[in-house]
Amino acid sequence: MNIGDNIQKIRKNKGIQQKQLAELLDNMPVSTLANYENNHREPSIEMLNKIAQALEVNILNLIEDSDLVLFDSGNGLEIERRLTFNEDL
């Protein structure tokens, strides 16, 4: 599952339409939100935080089961892509 899948799943479970969530996100274009949900674009850490607040969930709920990890870089929270290895190599 990707971040976009998680955003969409949580949004739908809460009965929120894309347009409603986009309005909560400072009137973000619905097309931008759709691109996040369809995994065509990846939101920044700042946007992930805003989405989590708008959906009233922990940011970790948005990145769970994805290939991203949240960590404290010492300069604030950052997101990094998790490396996966093919053991067949």
C-alpha positions, -999 to +999 in steps of 0.1 A: +000+000+000+012+035-007+006+068+010-020+078-015-039+046-008-038+053+029-050+089+024-079+077+002-088+048+026-089+071+057-108+098+039-134+074+026-137+057+060-145+091+075-171+099+049-152+129+035-153+138-002-121+148-020-135+183-025-141+186+013-106+175+022-091+198-004-110+227+011-096+218+046-062+219+031-062+256+023-083+251-008-058+228-024-068+220-060-088+187-060-066+176-089-035+178-065-053+157-039-063+132-066-027+130-077-017+122-041-044+096-038-036+080-071+001+079-062+011+102-092+026+127-067+041+123-033+032+150-007+059+168+013+063+161+050+046+195+056+016+185+034+014+150+050+012+168+084-016+190+072-035+160+057-031+141+089-044+170+109-074+175+085-082+138+087-076+138+125-051+109+124-015+105+133+009+111+104+021+075+109-013+063+098-006+079+064+028+063+059+021+028+074+025-001+049+044+022+025+080+022+016+086+054+035+099+060+070+096+090+092+126+100+112+141+129+132+171+142+114+180+166+142+166+194+122+130+182+124+110+153+110+119+140+075+107+112+053+130+088+036+123+059+012+129+026+028+154+004+010+144-031+001+167-059-009+160-088-031+174-119-013+175-138-046+204-118-058 
